[in-house]
C-alpha cells in the first residue's frame, strides 16, 4: 500500500522475504516434478534442445517397435522353413523306399504318403504368417523397415522367398503311371548257319605255303662235319662181357658220313609230303540246321517301378533341400541384421533420453539442500523484520 509508509529496513526485509518465498516455490516445484526446466519460461534454450532430443528418441522408439515385429515375422518364417525341410527329407526317404517296392499296392501306399506330405508342405507355408506378413508362401511380398521412422532415415527391405510345393518345384505322383508301365520283350536274333561262314577252303592251303624245306634253307645248319666226330670220343673201354660184339664208338661210322643237314635240300621238300590240301575237301556244315530269329513281343505290361522317374524326382527333392537351406541362410542373415539394428536402437534411444534429461531434470539432492536453506533464510527474514519493527513498537509504551 502506498499510503502506508514503512521504514527502509522493514521494506528491505519484506523484499528479502518475498524473494525467498519465490525461491521456495520454485524449489518445491522442482522437488515435486523432478524437472528444473518444466516450461520454456524456465530456460528456453534448454527446453527446446531437450524437446528435439526427446522427439528423435520417440521416432527411434517407434522404429524399434517395427524392428521387433519384423524380427518376429522372420522367426515365424524360419520356423516354417525348418518344418518344411523335415517334410522334404521325408519325401526323400519315401522315394528310396519306392525303389525297392515289390508290389503295386505297396507302391501306391507310398505314393499316397508322398502326395499327402506335399499337401502338408503347402499348409505349413500358409500357416507361417505373422500379423499379415508371410515370407515363405509367395515371392511378391516385401517387408520394409524404416529404422529412424522419418523420411530421411535409413530403411531395410526383406523380400519373400517362396518355399511351398510350387516354389520348391515339387509335384504329386500319379499311381497308375508311376508303378505300372508297358514295355516289349526283345526278340532273339537268328543264329547264322555254319554254311554262311566263309569256307575253310578260302584259307590258303599249306601246300601253298613255302615248303618247310625252305625254312631250313633260311639259315642252313652247319654240316655235322664241324662237330667233333664221335670217333674222337673215347671208346667204351670198360664194357660188359662180350663188349667186342658191340662196336666201339670209334668203329661206328663217323657222323661225317651222314649227309649234312645243309645237304638235306636233296630230301624231298615237305611240300612233297601229302598236302593237307585245300579245306575244300572238308564238307561245309551247311547241313546243320540254323536257328531262326525269335520276334520281340510288344505291349507287355510289367509291374514294377520306373527307376528313371524316381531318380528324376530324387534330383528335384535334392534341389528343393538346397533351396530351403539357402533361403534359411538368407532369412537368418536378415534376422541377424535386424537384431543388430535393434540393439543399436535401444542404446541410441537411451543416449538421446539421457541427453534430454540432463537438460531438464533437477538434481533432487541439490534441490533438497536448497529448500532447507531457503526455509532457514525465510525464518531469519521474519526475525529480521520483527527486529526492524521493534523501534516502532516502543511508541506504544507512551500510551
C-alpha positions as CSV (number, residue, x, y, z in Angstrom):
1,X,0.0,0.0,0.0
2,X,1.4,3.4,-1.0
3,X,-0.5,5.1,1.8
4,X,1.4,3.2,4.4
5,X,5.0,4.2,4.9
6,X,7.5,1.6,6.1
7,X,10.9,2.1,7.3
8,X,13.8,1.3,5.0
9,X,14.8,-1.7,7.0
10,X,11.3,-3.1,7.1
11,X,10.9,-2.7,3.3
12,X,14.2,-4.4,2.6
13,X,13.2,-7.3,4.9
14,X,9.9,-7.6,3.1
15,X,11.7,-7.8,-0.3
16,X,14.0,-10.4,1.0
17,X,11.2,-12.5,2.4
18,X,9.4,-12.2,-1.0
19,X,12.4,-13.3,-2.9
20,X,12.9,-16.2,-0.5
21,X,9.3,-17.2,-0.9
22,X,9.7,-17.3,-4.7
23,X,12.8,-19.4,-4.4
24,X,10.9,-21.7,-2.0
25,X,8.1,-22.1,-4.5
26,X,10.5,-22.9,-7.4
27,X,12.4,-25.4,-5.3
28,X,9.2,-27.1,-4.1
29,X,8.1,-27.4,-7.7
30,X,11.4,-28.9,-8.8
31,X,11.2,-31.4,-6.0
32,X,7.6,-32.3,-6.8
33,X,8.2,-32.7,-10.6
34,X,11.8,-33.6,-10.7
35,X,12.4,-31.1,-13.5
36,X,14.4,-28.0,-13.3
37,X,13.2,-26.9,-16.7
38,X,9.5,-27.6,-17.0
39,X,8.5,-24.9,-19.5
40,X,10.2,-22.6,-22.0
41,X,9.9,-19.8,-19.4
42,X,12.3,-21.7,-17.1
43,X,15.1,-22.0,-19.7
44,X,14.1,-21.7,-23.3
45,X,17.3,-23.0,-25.0
46,X,17.5,-26.0,-22.7
47,X,13.8,-26.6,-23.1
48,X,13.8,-26.7,-26.9
49,X,17.0,-28.7,-27.1
50,X,15.6,-31.2,-24.8
51,X,12.4,-31.4,-26.8
52,X,14.3,-32.1,-30.0
53,X,16.3,-34.9,-28.4
54,X,13.1,-36.4,-26.9
55,X,11.4,-36.2,-30.3
56,X,14.2,-38.1,-32.1
57,X,14.2,-40.7,-29.3
58,X,10.5,-41.1,-29.8
59,X,11.0,-41.7,-33.5
60,X,13.6,-44.3,-32.9
61,X,11.4,-45.9,-30.3
62,X,8.6,-46.3,-32.9
63,X,11.2,-47.8,-35.4
64,X,12.4,-50.1,-32.6
65,X,9.0,-51.5,-32.2
66,X,8.7,-52.1,-36.0
67,X,12.1,-53.8,-35.9
68,X,10.9,-56.1,-33.1
69,X,7.8,-57.0,-35.1
70,X,9.8,-57.7,-38.2
71,X,12.1,-60.0,-36.3
72,X,9.1,-61.9,-35.1
73,X,7.9,-62.2,-38.8
74,X,11.3,-63.6,-39.8
75,X,11.4,-66.0,-36.8
76,X,8.0,-67.3,-37.9
77,X,9.2,-67.8,-41.5
78,X,12.4,-69.6,-40.2
79,X,10.3,-71.9,-38.1
80,X,8.2,-72.8,-41.1
81,X,11.3,-73.5,-43.2
82,X,12.7,-75.8,-40.6
83,X,9.4,-77.8,-40.5
84,X,9.2,-77.9,-44.3
85,X,12.8,-79.1,-44.5
86,X,12.0,-82.1,-42.3
87,X,9.0,-82.9,-44.6
88,X,11.1,-82.7,-47.7
89,X,13.6,-85.1,-46.1
90,X,10.7,-87.5,-45.5
91,X,10.0,-87.2,-49.2
92,X,13.5,-88.3,-50.0
93,X,13.1,-91.4,-47.7
94,X,9.8,-92.3,-49.5
95,X,11.5,-92.2,-52.9
96,X,14.2,-94.5,-51.6
97,X,11.5,-96.9,-50.3
98,X,9.8,-96.8,-53.7
99,X,12.9,-98.1,-55.4
100,X,12.5,-101.4,-53.5
101,X,8.7,-101.6,-53.8
102,X,7.8,-105.2,-54.9
103,X,4.0,-104.8,-55.3
104,X,1.7,-102.3,-56.9
105,X,-0.2,-101.9,-53.6
106,X,2.9,-101.1,-51.6
107,X,4.0,-98.6,-54.2
108,X,0.5,-97.0,-54.3
109,X,0.6,-96.6,-50.5
110,X,3.9,-94.8,-50.7
111,X,2.6,-92.6,-53.4
112,X,-0.3,-91.5,-51.2
113,X,2.1,-90.7,-48.5
114,X,4.2,-88.7,-50.9
115,X,1.3,-86.6,-52.1
116,X,0.0,-86.1,-48.6
117,X,3.3,-84.7,-47.4
118,X,3.2,-82.2,-50.4
119,X,-0.1,-81.0,-49.0
120,X,1.4,-80.6,-45.6
121,X,4.2,-78.5,-47.0
122,X,1.7,-76.1,-48.6
123,X,-0.3,-75.8,-45.3
124,X,2.9,-75.1,-43.3
125,X,3.9,-72.4,-45.7
126,X,0.5,-70.8,-45.4
127,X,0.5,-71.0,-41.6
128,X,3.9,-69.3,-41.2
129,X,2.3,-65.8,-41.1
130,X,2.7,-63.1,-38.5
131,X,0.5,-60.0,-38.5
132,X,-0.4,-60.5,-42.1
133,X,3.2,-61.0,-43.2
134,X,4.2,-64.3,-44.8
135,X,7.7,-64.5,-46.3
136,X,7.6,-68.2,-47.5
137,X,4.4,-68.8,-49.4
138,X,4.8,-66.2,-52.1
139,X,7.5,-64.3,-54.0
140,X,5.9,-60.9,-54.3
141,X,5.5,-59.6,-50.7
142,X,8.2,-57.4,-49.2
143,X,8.7,-56.0,-45.7
144,X,10.4,-52.6,-45.4
145,X,11.7,-51.5,-42.0
146,X,12.3,-47.7,-41.5
147,X,15.0,-47.6,-38.9
148,X,14.6,-43.9,-38.0
149,X,10.8,-43.6,-38.7
150,X,11.3,-40.5,-40.7
151,X,11.7,-39.8,-44.5
152,X,15.4,-39.1,-44.2
153,X,16.1,-42.2,-42.1
154,X,17.6,-45.4,-43.4
155,X,15.5,-48.4,-44.3
156,X,15.8,-52.2,-44.9
157,X,13.8,-54.3,-47.3
158,X,13.2,-58.1,-47.0
159,X,11.7,-59.9,-49.9
160,X,9.6,-63.1,-49.5
161,X,11.1,-66.4,-50.6
162,X,8.5,-68.9,-51.9
163,X,9.0,-72.3,-50.4
164,X,5.7,-74.1,-50.8
165,X,5.5,-77.2,-53.1
166,X,5.2,-75.0,-56.2
167,X,8.1,-72.8,-55.1
168,X,10.3,-75.9,-54.5
169,X,9.3,-77.5,-57.8
170,X,7.6,-80.5,-56.1
171,X,4.6,-82.1,-57.8
172,X,2.3,-85.0,-57.0
173,X,2.8,-88.5,-58.4
174,X,0.1,-90.4,-60.4
175,X,0.0,-94.0,-59.1
176,X,-1.1,-95.7,-62.4
177,X,1.6,-94.0,-64.4
178,X,4.4,-94.4,-61.9
179,X,4.3,-98.0,-60.9
180,X,2.9,-100.0,-63.9
181,X,4.5,-99.5,-67.3
182,X,4.3,-101.2,-70.7
183,X,7.3,-102.4,-72.4
184,X,8.3,-105.1,-75.0
185,X,10.3,-108.2,-74.7
186,X,13.2,-108.0,-77.1
187,X,13.5,-110.8,-79.7
188,X,16.4,-113.1,-80.2
189,X,18.3,-112.6,-83.5
190,X,18.7,-115.6,-85.9
191,X,21.9,-117.6,-85.4
192,X,23.9,-117.7,-88.7
193,X,24.2,-121.1,-90.4
194,X,27.7,-122.5,-90.4
195,X,27.3,-122.5,-94.2
196,X,27.3,-118.7,-94.1
197,X,30.7,-118.7,-92.6
198,X,33.5,-118.4,-95.1
199,X,34.5,-121.8,-96.3
200,X,37.7,-123.1,-94.8
201,X,38.7,-123.5,-98.4
202,X,39.4,-119.8,-98.5
203,X,42.3,-120.4,-96.2
204,X,45.5,-120.8,-98.1
205,X,46.5,-124.5,-98.4
206,X,49.5,-125.5,-96.5
207,X,50.9,-126.6,-99.9
208,X,50.8,-123.0,-101.0
209,X,52.9,-122.0,-98.1
210,X,56.6,-122.0,-98.8
211,X,57.9,-125.5,-98.3
212,X,59.1,-126.2,-94.9
213,X,62.4,-127.2,-96.5
214,X,62.8,-123.6,-97.5
215,X,62.6,-122.7,-93.8
216,X,65.7,-124.9,-93.3
217,X,67.4,-123.0,-96.1
218,X,66.7,-119.7,-94.3
219,X,69.6,-120.5,-92.0
220,X,71.4,-123.5,-93.1
221,X,72.6,-125.7,-90.2
222,X,76.3,-126.3,-90.4
223,X,77.3,-129.7,-91.5
224,X,77.8,-132.1,-88.8
225,X,81.4,-132.3,-90.1
226,X,82.1,-129.3,-88.0
227,X,81.0,-131.3,-85.0
228,X,83.7,-133.4,-83.5
229,X,83.3,-136.9,-84.8
230,X,82.1,-139.4,-82.3
231,X,85.4,-141.2,-83.1
232,X,87.1,-138.6,-81.0
233,X,85.1,-139.8,-78.1
234,X,86.9,-142.3,-76.0
235,X,85.6,-145.7,-76.8
236,X,83.9,-147.5,-74.1
237,X,87.0,-149.4,-72.7
238,X,85.2,-150.8,-69.8
239,X,82.4,-152.6,-71.3
240,X,80.4,-155.5,-70.0
241,X,81.3,-159.0,-71.1
242,X,81.4,-159.6,-74.8
243,X,81.8,-156.0,-75.5
244,X,83.7,-156.9,-78.5
245,X,80.4,-157.7,-80.1
246,X,79.4,-154.1,-79.6
247,X,81.3,-151.9,-82.0
248,X,83.1,-149.2,-80.3
249,X,82.2,-145.7,-80.9
250,X,85.4,-145.3,-82.9
251,X,84.3,-148.2,-85.2
252,X,81.0,-146.5,-85.8
253,X,80.6,-144.6,-89.0
254,X,81.6,-141.1,-88.4
255,X,78.7,-138.8,-88.3
256,X,80.5,-137.0,-91.1
257,X,79.4,-139.9,-93.3
258,X,75.9,-138.8,-92.7
259,X,74.8,-136.2,-95.2
260,X,75.0,-132.9,-93.6
261,X,71.7,-131.2,-92.8
262,X,72.7,-128.5,-95.2
263,X,72.6,-131.1,-97.9
264,X,69.2,-132.1,-96.9
265,X,67.8,-129.9,-99.6
266,X,68.1,-133.1,-101.6
267,X,65.4,-134.5,-99.4
268,X,62.0,-134.0,-100.9
269,X,60.5,-130.8,-99.7
270,X,57.9,-131.1,-97.1
271,X,55.6,-129.8,-99.7
272,X,56.1,-133.1,-101.4
273,X,54.6,-134.7,-98.4
274,X,51.0,-135.3,-98.7
275,X,49.5,-131.8,-98.6
276,X,46.8,-131.0,-96.1
277,X,45.1,-129.9,-99.2
278,X,42.5,-127.2,-99.5
279,X,39.9,-127.5,-96.9
280,X,37.5,-127.7,-99.8
281,X,37.9,-131.4,-99.0
282,X,36.1,-130.7,-95.7
283,X,32.4,-130.6,-96.3
284,X,30.9,-127.4,-95.0
285,X,28.4,-127.6,-92.2
286,X,25.7,-126.2,-94.4
287,X,23.6,-129.2,-93.5
288,X,23.4,-128.0,-89.8
289,X,20.1,-126.6,-89.0
290,X,20.3,-122.8,-88.5
291,X,18.3,-121.2,-85.6
292,X,15.8,-118.7,-86.9
293,X,15.1,-115.3,-85.3
294,X,12.5,-115.1,-82.4
295,X,10.4,-111.9,-82.8
296,X,10.0,-109.4,-80.0
297,X,6.8,-109.3,-78.0
298,X,5.3,-105.7,-77.8
299,X,2.8,-104.3,-75.3
300,X,3.9,-106.4,-72.3
301,X,2.7,-104.9,-69.0
302,X,5.4,-105.1,-66.3
303,X,4.6,-104.5,-62.6
304,X,7.4,-102.5,-61.1
305,X,8.8,-99.1,-60.5
306,X,10.0,-96.6,-63.0
307,X,13.6,-96.1,-61.8
308,X,14.2,-93.3,-64.2
309,X,11.2,-91.3,-62.9
310,X,12.2,-91.9,-59.3
311,X,15.7,-90.7,-60.0
312,X,14.3,-87.6,-61.6
313,X,12.2,-86.9,-58.5
314,X,15.1,-87.5,-56.2
315,X,17.0,-84.8,-58.1
316,X,14.1,-82.5,-57.7
317,X,13.9,-83.2,-53.9
318,X,17.6,-82.7,-53.5
319,X,17.3,-79.3,-55.3
320,X,14.4,-78.4,-53.0
321,X,16.6,-79.2,-49.9
322,X,19.4,-77.0,-51.3
323,X,16.9,-74.1,-51.9
324,X,15.4,-74.5,-48.4
325,X,18.8,-74.3,-46.8
326,X,19.8,-71.3,-48.9
327,X,16.6,-69.5,-48.0
328,X,17.1,-70.3,-44.4
329,X,20.6,-68.8,-44.5
330,X,19.2,-65.7,-46.2
331,X,16.4,-65.1,-43.7
332,X,18.8,-65.9,-40.9
333,X,21.2,-63.3,-42.1
334,X,18.4,-60.7,-42.3
335,X,17.4,-61.6,-38.8
336,X,20.9,-61.0,-37.6
337,X,21.0,-57.6,-39.3
338,X,17.7,-56.6,-37.6
339,X,18.9,-57.8,-34.2
340,X,22.0,-55.6,-34.6
341,X,19.8,-52.6,-35.6
342,X,17.5,-53.4,-32.6
343,X,20.4,-53.3,-30.2
344,X,21.7,-50.1,-31.7
345,X,18.3,-48.5,-31.5
346,X,17.9,-49.4,-27.8
347,X,21.3,-47.9,-26.9
348,X,20.8,-44.9,-29.1
349,X,17.3,-44.1,-27.7
350,X,18.8,-44.4,-24.2
351,X,21.6,-42.0,-25.1
352,X,19.0,-39.5,-26.5
353,X,16.8,-39.6,-23.5
354,X,19.8,-39.3,-21.2
355,X,20.9,-36.1,-23.0
356,X,17.4,-34.7,-22.9
357,X,17.1,-35.4,-19.2
358,X,20.4,-33.7,-18.4
359,X,18.9,-30.5,-19.9
360,X,15.7,-30.6,-17.9
361,X,15.9,-32.9,-14.9
362,X,16.6,-31.4,-11.5
363,X,19.2,-32.6,-9.0
364,X,16.9,-33.6,-6.2
365,X,19.8,-33.7,-3.7
366,X,20.7,-30.2,-4.6
367,X,17.1,-29.0,-4.6
368,X,16.5,-30.6,-1.2
369,X,19.5,-28.7,0.2
370,X,18.2,-25.5,-1.4
371,X,14.8,-26.0,0.3
372,X,16.4,-26.3,3.7
373,X,18.5,-23.3,3.1
374,X,15.5,-21.2,1.9
375,X,13.4,-22.2,4.9
376,X,16.2,-21.1,7.2
377,X,16.5,-17.9,5.3
378,X,12.8,-17.3,5.5
379,X,12.8,-17.7,9.2
380,X,15.7,-15.4,9.6
381,X,13.9,-12.8,7.4
382,X,10.9,-12.9,9.7
383,X,13.1,-12.4,12.7
384,X,14.9,-9.5,10.9
385,X,11.6,-8.0,10.1
386,X,10.5,-8.3,13.7
387,X,13.6,-6.6,14.9
388,X,13.3,-3.8,12.4
389,X,9.8,-3.0,13.7
390,X,10.6,-3.1,17.4
391,X,11.5,0.6,17.3
392,X,8.1,1.4,16.1
393,X,6.5,-0.8,18.8
394,X,8.3,1.2,21.5
395,X,5.9,4.1,20.8
396,X,3.0,2.0,22.2
397,X,4.6,2.4,25.6
398,X,3.7,6.0,25.6
399,X,0.0,5.2,25.8
